[in-house]
Amino acid sequence: MKQSEVNRLCREADECFRLQGWILPPNAQFAATDFGLGDYRAAGLVEVLLANEPEYCEKIMYASENMSTPAHTHGKKKEDIICRSGELRLTVWADNPRLTPSVGAVEVQINREMRRLLSGEAFFLKAGERITLTPGIWHEFAPSAAGTLIGEVSTWCDEATDNFFADPRVDIFHAIEPDETAEYGGFPSEASS
Ligand SMILES: O=C[C@@H](O)[C@@H](O)[C@H](O)CO
């Protein structure tokens, strides 16, 4: 990902936070990634880590319409993914979608009610809605509307060892190509509290 793309995407995120009335703490640290796949409009994310303690973590994230966070799971992290504004398209799978066909169903809580979702079938969260993902549930998401902010409330987040992506090419810590002055940065190797 080029530094110019990091700067552009983080400025876009900052504008969305402003328009949606999401007030950030002083010195908020923006982190952008294209997941190392080279096309941030297809797969990309801006993350602002708000807290990361042994017991809990909170983030607010931005992606533009149809910009996806590719299919992945966590070994330890339990997380709520929350549509804070706009609309979010999600897909969940019981197993790695790259290795197994999308069969069967996944039991998840949506808005604190247990639901049975078909593996591989997209569904939508509207503003204010959330899904609770337990370790081992594979998931992918992307905004399906402009102005979408994505919240995350979870247990401790360790980006370096607890993200398992279906696509083995994914690298959220890819080096940023310095093509202009850095206004923002990439993903921290380990989210620190
Ligand atoms: O589901 C998405 C989350 O786990 C993110 O916090 C993670 O950083 C994706 O790379």
The ligand as an ORCA input file, in Angstrom:
! r2SCAN-3c Opt
* xyz 0 1
  O     -13.182     -8.935     12.421
  C     -12.367     -7.989     12.312
  C     -11.489     -7.668     13.425
  O     -10.996     -8.799     14.043
  C     -10.384     -6.665     13.179
  O     -10.172     -6.086     14.442
  C      -9.054     -7.222     12.724
  O      -8.069     -6.239     12.988
  C      -9.030     -7.562     11.267
  O      -7.715     -7.489     10.797
*
